[in-house]
Amino acid sequence: MNTTQSTVHYEVLDPCLLGRPVHRLPVFAAQLREDLAQAMRLNVHRRYWGTFQVDDVAFSRLDGSEARQRWLGFATPAGQIAFALERKILLSVLNFRYGRAARPAAASSSTAVADPAVDEQAVRVTATEERLAVVLGQQLAGTLAARIESNLPAGSRDAGDEEGIKPGTATQPGKGSWIVTVSLSDGDLQGKAWFALDKQVMGNVLHGLLPERDTSKKSNKNPGPLAARLQVGLNGRLVSKETTLGALFDLRVGDVIPISLHRADVMLEDSRLFTAAVTEHKGKLCLTSFEDIE
């Protein structure tokens, strides 16, 4: 008898992400794509990015290819964001920023420049290139942080603009970390940028994708028993007296109707719930000694 063995692979999610709307991440990716495209068209950023376009934004888990990139760290109010940019994109932005044409690596220059045909390995890394990478990372990380913040409920928001993004310690994200891959293009030149999100930042991304009914349920957690929150209006009927219609029409101003106060009825609309004793306190009539209606 032949037997067939099969292997099933399971992906273990971070416990803090269980029950979160991971399936809604493409919604966030579409929002971020529009935000990045708009930010790169701003005059303050266009002098860096020129005619670059955002082709796609997608979530994935970090594997070996992205892990080999040179990562920069940025501290945000919500957590840590790591950023990496393909060097061919960085060199192209560098050329546009300083208005230089591509030149072979052998040419002497204080600024490293290249076009897509130049071997990146032959172009030395300069301080100008490193500073530009930080500037670009801060721009894009600020846009990402602002998108995360705008999706959060008002009470959970922190500063998410570019001013709140500070360069931090560069740390290599671990394999399996959540990353956002941004596909960029400028004519024939195509490349990628990546964001690696720590647990806190990723948690905020997912928290902002929760439907409104889920966030409202969490905000009203343990509101107390229904009996303590339900308000009703009670009326106290102090006196009731029967008389004839003729005696009623014979009443004149100043006449006195003799009555005696016993226990008052406490009403919920037309239903008698309690009886209560009528007392006087500081010039006001009050009800006390409540008793249930049998």
C-alpha positions as CSV (number, residue, x, y, z in Angstrom):
1,M,0.0,0.0,0.0
2,N,1.4,3.4,-1.0
3,T,1.1,6.3,1.4
4,T,1.5,10.0,0.6
5,Q,2.8,12.5,3.0
6,S,2.0,16.2,2.7
7,T,3.5,19.1,4.5
8,V,1.4,22.1,5.6
9,H,3.1,25.4,6.3
10,Y,1.7,27.7,8.9
11,E,2.5,31.4,9.3
12,V,2.7,32.4,12.9
13,L,1.5,36.0,13.4
14,D,2.6,38.3,16.1
15,P,0.3,37.7,19.1
16,C,-0.5,41.5,19.3
17,L,-1.8,41.3,15.7
18,L,-4.2,38.4,16.3
19,G,-7.8,39.5,15.7
20,R,-6.7,42.7,13.9
21,P,-7.9,43.5,10.3
22,V,-4.8,42.3,8.5
23,H,-7.0,41.6,5.4
24,R,-7.6,45.4,5.2
25,L,-3.9,46.2,4.6
26,P,-4.5,46.7,0.9
27,V,-6.8,49.6,1.8
28,F,-4.0,51.3,3.7
29,A,-1.6,50.6,0.9
30,A,-3.9,52.4,-1.6
31,Q,-4.2,55.4,0.8
32,L,-0.5,55.6,1.2
33,R,0.2,55.4,-2.5
34,E,-2.0,58.4,-3.1
35,D,-0.4,60.3,-0.2
36,L,3.1,59.6,-1.4
37,A,2.3,60.6,-5.0
38,Q,0.8,63.8,-3.8
39,A,3.7,64.6,-1.4
40,M,6.3,64.0,-4.2
41,R,4.4,66.6,-6.3
42,L,4.7,69.3,-3.7
43,N,7.2,72.0,-4.6
44,V,9.3,71.4,-1.5
45,H,9.7,67.8,-2.5
46,R,9.6,68.0,-6.3
47,R,13.0,69.6,-6.4
48,Y,14.3,66.2,-5.2
49,W,12.0,63.7,-6.9
50,G,11.6,65.5,-10.2
51,T,9.3,63.3,-12.4
52,F,9.4,60.2,-10.3
53,Q,6.1,58.4,-9.9
54,V,4.7,56.0,-7.4
55,D,3.6,52.8,-9.2
56,D,2.6,50.6,-6.4
57,V,2.5,50.2,-2.6
58,A,2.2,46.8,-1.0
59,F,2.6,45.1,2.4
60,S,4.7,41.9,2.9
61,R,7.1,40.2,5.3
62,L,10.8,40.9,5.1
63,D,12.9,38.3,3.3
64,G,16.5,38.0,2.2
65,S,16.4,40.4,-0.7
66,E,15.3,43.5,1.2
67,A,17.4,42.6,4.2
68,R,20.5,43.2,2.2
69,Q,19.7,46.9,1.7
70,R,21.2,49.7,3.7
71,W,18.6,50.7,6.3
72,L,18.2,54.0,8.0
73,G,16.3,54.4,11.3
74,F,13.7,57.1,12.1
75,A,12.0,57.7,15.4
76,T,8.4,58.7,15.4
77,P,6.0,59.5,18.2
78,A,4.3,56.1,17.5
79,G,7.4,54.0,17.3
80,Q,10.4,53.1,15.0
81,I,10.3,53.1,11.2
82,A,13.3,51.8,9.2
83,F,13.8,53.0,5.6
84,A,15.8,51.7,2.7
85,L,16.1,53.0,-0.9
86,E,17.6,51.2,-3.9
87,R,20.9,53.0,-4.7
88,K,20.1,53.5,-8.4
89,I,17.1,55.6,-7.3
90,L,19.1,57.5,-4.8
91,L,21.8,58.3,-7.4
92,S,19.2,59.4,-9.9
93,V,17.7,61.8,-7.3
94,L,21.2,63.0,-6.5
95,N,21.8,63.9,-10.2
96,F,18.5,65.7,-10.5
97,R,19.0,67.6,-7.2
98,Y,22.4,69.0,-8.1
99,G,21.7,69.3,-11.9
100,R,24.6,67.1,-12.9
101,A,24.7,64.7,-15.9
102,A,25.7,61.1,-15.3
103,R,29.4,60.5,-15.5
104,P,31.7,57.5,-15.3
105,A,32.9,56.6,-11.8
106,A,36.5,57.3,-12.8
107,A,35.7,61.0,-13.1
108,S,36.8,63.0,-10.1
109,S,34.0,64.6,-8.2
110,S,33.0,65.3,-4.6
111,T,29.5,64.2,-5.5
112,A,28.8,60.6,-6.6
113,V,26.5,60.6,-9.7
114,A,25.3,57.8,-12.0
115,D,22.7,56.9,-14.5
116,P,21.0,53.5,-14.8
117,A,23.8,52.2,-17.1
118,V,26.5,53.0,-14.6
119,D,27.7,50.2,-12.4
120,E,26.6,51.2,-8.9
121,Q,29.5,49.3,-7.3
122,A,31.9,51.5,-9.2
123,V,30.5,54.8,-7.8
124,R,31.9,55.6,-4.4
125,V,29.5,56.6,-1.6
126,T,29.9,60.2,-0.5
127,A,28.7,62.2,2.4
128,T,26.4,64.1,0.1
129,E,24.7,60.9,-0.9
130,E,24.3,59.7,2.7
131,R,22.8,63.1,3.7
132,L,20.4,62.9,0.8
133,A,19.3,59.4,1.8
134,V,18.4,60.8,5.3
135,V,16.4,63.7,3.8
136,L,14.4,61.4,1.4
137,G,13.8,58.9,4.2
138,Q,12.5,61.7,6.5
139,Q,10.2,63.0,3.7
140,L,8.6,59.6,3.0
141,A,8.5,58.4,6.6
142,G,6.7,61.6,7.5
143,T,4.1,60.9,4.9
144,L,3.7,57.3,6.2
145,A,3.4,58.5,9.8
146,A,0.8,61.1,8.8
147,R,-1.3,58.5,7.1
148,I,-1.2,56.2,10.1
149,E,-2.2,59.1,12.4
150,S,-5.1,60.3,10.2
151,N,-6.6,56.8,10.3
152,L,-6.5,56.6,14.1
153,P,-9.4,57.7,16.4
154,A,-9.0,61.3,17.5
155,G,-8.0,60.4,21.1
156,S,-5.1,58.1,19.9
157,R,-3.3,60.5,17.6
158,D,0.2,61.8,17.9
159,A,2.3,64.2,15.8
160,G,2.6,62.5,12.5
161,D,4.1,65.2,10.2
162,E,7.6,65.4,8.9
163,E,8.7,67.6,11.8
164,G,7.9,64.8,14.2
165,I,10.2,62.4,12.4
166,K,13.7,62.3,13.7
167,P,16.7,60.3,12.4
168,G,17.5,57.5,14.9
169,T,19.8,54.6,15.2
170,A,20.0,52.5,12.0
171,T,18.9,49.0,12.9
172,Q,18.6,46.1,10.5
173,P,15.0,44.8,10.7
174,G,14.7,41.1,11.5
175,K,13.5,38.6,9.0
176,G,9.8,38.3,9.0
177,S,9.2,41.9,10.0
178,W,6.3,43.8,8.3
179,I,7.5,46.0,5.5
180,V,5.9,48.4,3.1
181,T,7.3,48.2,-0.5
182,V,7.0,51.3,-2.6
183,S,7.6,50.8,-6.4
184,L,9.0,54.0,-8.0
185,S,9.7,54.8,-11.7
186,D,11.1,57.7,-13.8
187,G,10.9,56.8,-17.4
188,D,12.9,53.6,-18.0
189,L,14.4,53.7,-14.5
190,Q,12.5,51.6,-12.0
191,G,13.3,50.8,-8.3
192,K,11.9,50.3,-4.9
193,A,11.9,51.9,-1.4
194,W,11.0,50.0,1.7
195,F,9.7,50.9,5.2
196,A,10.1,48.3,8.0
197,L,7.5,48.8,10.8
198,D,8.1,47.9,14.4
199,K,5.3,46.2,16.5
200,Q,3.9,49.5,17.8
201,V,3.7,51.2,14.5
202,M,2.2,48.1,12.8
203,G,-0.3,47.9,15.6
204,N,-1.3,51.5,14.9
205,V,-1.7,50.8,11.2
206,L,-4.2,48.0,12.0
207,H,-5.9,49.9,14.7
208,G,-6.7,52.6,12.2
209,L,-8.2,50.1,9.9
210,L,-10.8,48.8,12.5
211,P,-14.4,49.5,11.5
212,E,-16.1,52.3,13.5
213,R,-18.4,49.9,15.3
214,D,-15.3,48.0,16.6
215,T,-13.6,51.2,17.9
216,S,-16.8,52.4,19.5
217,K,-17.2,49.1,21.3
218,K,-13.7,49.3,22.7
219,S,-14.1,52.9,23.8
220,N,-17.4,52.0,25.7
221,K,-15.9,48.9,27.3
222,N,-17.4,48.2,30.7
223,P,-19.9,51.1,30.7
224,G,-21.8,49.6,33.7
225,P,-25.1,47.7,34.0
226,L,-28.1,48.8,31.9
227,A,-30.1,49.5,35.1
228,A,-27.5,52.1,36.2
229,R,-27.5,53.8,32.8
230,L,-31.2,53.8,31.9
231,Q,-32.9,57.0,33.0
232,V,-36.7,57.2,33.6
233,G,-39.0,60.0,34.8
234,L,-41.1,59.5,37.9
235,N,-44.1,61.6,38.9
236,G,-45.4,62.0,42.5
237,R,-49.2,62.3,42.9
238,L,-49.6,64.0,46.3
239,V,-53.3,64.3,46.6
240,S,-56.5,63.0,45.0
241,K,-60.0,64.3,46.0
242,E,-63.5,63.5,44.6
243,T,-66.1,66.2,44.4
244,T,-69.3,67.0,42.4
245,L,-69.3,69.1,39.3
246,G,-71.6,71.6,40.9
247,A,-69.3,72.1,43.9
248,L,-66.4,72.5,41.5
249,F,-68.2,75.4,39.6
250,D,-69.2,77.0,42.9
251,L,-65.5,77.5,44.0
252,R,-64.4,81.1,44.4
253,V,-60.9,82.7,44.9
254,G,-60.0,82.2,48.5
255,D,-62.1,79.1,49.1
256,V,-60.4,76.2,51.0
257,I,-60.7,72.6,50.0
258,P,-60.1,70.4,53.0
259,I,-57.7,67.5,52.3
260,S,-55.5,65.3,54.3
261,L,-52.1,64.1,53.1
262,H,-51.5,60.4,53.6
263,R,-49.0,58.4,51.4
264,A,-48.4,59.7,47.9
265,D,-48.4,57.6,44.8
266,V,-45.1,57.4,42.7
267,M,-46.0,56.9,39.0
268,L,-44.1,55.8,35.9
269,E,-46.4,57.3,33.3
270,D,-49.8,55.7,34.3
271,S,-48.4,52.9,36.4
272,R,-48.1,53.0,40.2
273,L,-44.7,51.7,41.3
274,F,-44.4,52.9,44.9
275,T,-46.1,54.7,47.7
276,A,-44.1,57.3,49.7
277,A,-44.6,59.4,52.8
278,V,-44.8,63.2,52.2
279,T,-42.5,65.3,54.4
280,E,-41.3,68.9,54.5
281,H,-37.7,69.9,54.3
282,K,-36.4,73.5,54.2
283,G,-39.7,74.7,52.8
284,K,-40.0,72.0,50.2
285,L,-42.2,68.9,50.0
286,C,-40.2,65.7,49.7
287,L,-41.1,62.0,49.4
288,T,-39.5,59.4,51.6
289,S,-40.1,55.9,53.0
290,F,-40.8,54.3,49.6
291,E,-42.7,51.1,49.6
292,D,-43.4,48.8,46.6
293,I,-47.0,48.4,45.3
294,E,-48.2,45.0,46.2
